[in-house]
């Protein structure tokens, strides 16, 4: 009997080892205010982005990926799998449960480097990264709107900097240091790298300033591409690349509305500080596609299909349920989770994604149709001043630029999507 128990115990340990070997490390590279069409692989003809273009060749490039339309709410949604109407945005309460908390219990080590932005930009310890599931934190609690970034390492003050052109390298250096020196090589890890750039006040280092065809903003994009390449090279050098799921995306679209461009102070004179939306309408703070739809590239060699372009609806709120499946943890049962498990989509086992995506307080996309409320807004902030106060309905397959409002032509569909929007908002 003792021998049987010993054998069973060994088999159980072996099974756990196999499961652990199948679980990927995860690296999330999250930029700020980057336009849908800033990268060459998304149609840009001015900015040179060879490393991200190569990442797209090595993995899958998603063309209908959604985040949120402004920064803090985008981060709370990514961390919790819940729309900001529920997760709190900049004011995310300590009671929210992040995937970092859950994945840590599943044996992962976790690091957050860069912009946090869900503790009201204040050092409120119960709402800072260490209290929300991250073993290690280095970065800023807020943005750089005044041309200065106040830094923290874990819960301690780590000084400040006005060198906006050095931030991309600083955060990349800290990420590389974490991979080389701070993590336990015997345990899987998650690295959440949330860059301050391309949030204005933008700047590039002397090595890149004035070198691109896209002006100062293009310089920043090209430096970001280079530094991301350094991080990817580190994964290769440490022999981590083959079992690391790399996700690159952004928080919201470009800061390109007139009301923002006219009021921004402290930005280098004569320089454009916003990216390109390509065929999409408007940008940050808008309920239109360029506010919410972001570039997204996912690579996991041998698992995520390489060279694939996919137009399925996929969103940052889906990260938590997807990580639950890939990494082996259970989702909270006491709250509504807006995200869905997209594992099969990532692994190429299906080509379809979400049936619908809810635009927080603004409307919903279902299939090719997008509905916007007459009073579409987001936390009273994301309001398009030029938008007429009327319901809108767009066929995104035929009209990606949202120019032809079909609301009057499809009253039954309009009513259906209006009801779906109300239903989704009512969930807790």
Secondary structure, 3 states (H helix, E strand, C coil): CHHHHHHHHHHHHHHHHHHHHHCCEEEEEEECCCCCCCCHHHCCCCCCCHHHHHHHHHCEEEEEEECCCCHHHHHHHHHHCCCHHHHCHHHCCCCCCCHHHHHHHCCCEEEEEEECCCCCCCCCHHHCHHHHCCCEEEEECCCCCCCCEEEEECCEEEEEECCHHHHHHHHHHHHHHHHHHHCCCCCCEEEEEECCCCCCCCCCCCCCCCCCCCHHHHHHHHHHHHHHHHHHHHHHHCCCHHHEEEEEEECCCCCCCHHHHCCCCCCCCCCCCCCCCCCCCCCCCCCCHHHHEEEEEEECCCCCCCCEEECCCEEHHHHHHHHHHHHCCCCCCCCCCCCCCCHHHHCCCCCCCCCEEEECCCEEEECCEEEECCCCCCCCCCCCCCCCCCCEEEECCCCCCCCCCCHHHCHHHHHHHHHHHHHHHHCC
